Amino acid sequence: MTGQARTPSGEQLRALARYFYALKDLMRLRILVTLSEQGEMTVTELARALHVSQPLVSFHLRPLRAQGLVRVRRAGREVYCSVARAEIRRRQAEFLALLGADDEVDDE
């Protein structure tokens, strides 16, 4: 490993903790996987695909949206969601840099 780990600031660690907190729940991971597989979906479609209620999906979308992992757009009364892949890549790179890892493993 050629990268050198650096001492993170308290705010950097808090930001990463919030990111991982948003990912810690099985339902949130299921939401991300479903959106990744299906592309953009309404909250109603997402609830139907996951066999859960729309309020439960909305509850779990909140922390994902707060961390920028899910993009949302409104069209009338419908709310459309999609995965924010660039933000996920950025967070992964930030975490690896924090650990002192370089780009040893590229996207394959």
Protein Blocks (a to p, Z undefined) as FASTA:
>chain_A
ZZdcddddfklmmmmmmmmmmmmpmklmmmmmmmmmnopadfklmmmmnopafklmmmmm
mmmmmnopaccddehjbccddddfklmmmmmmmmmmmnopackbccZZ
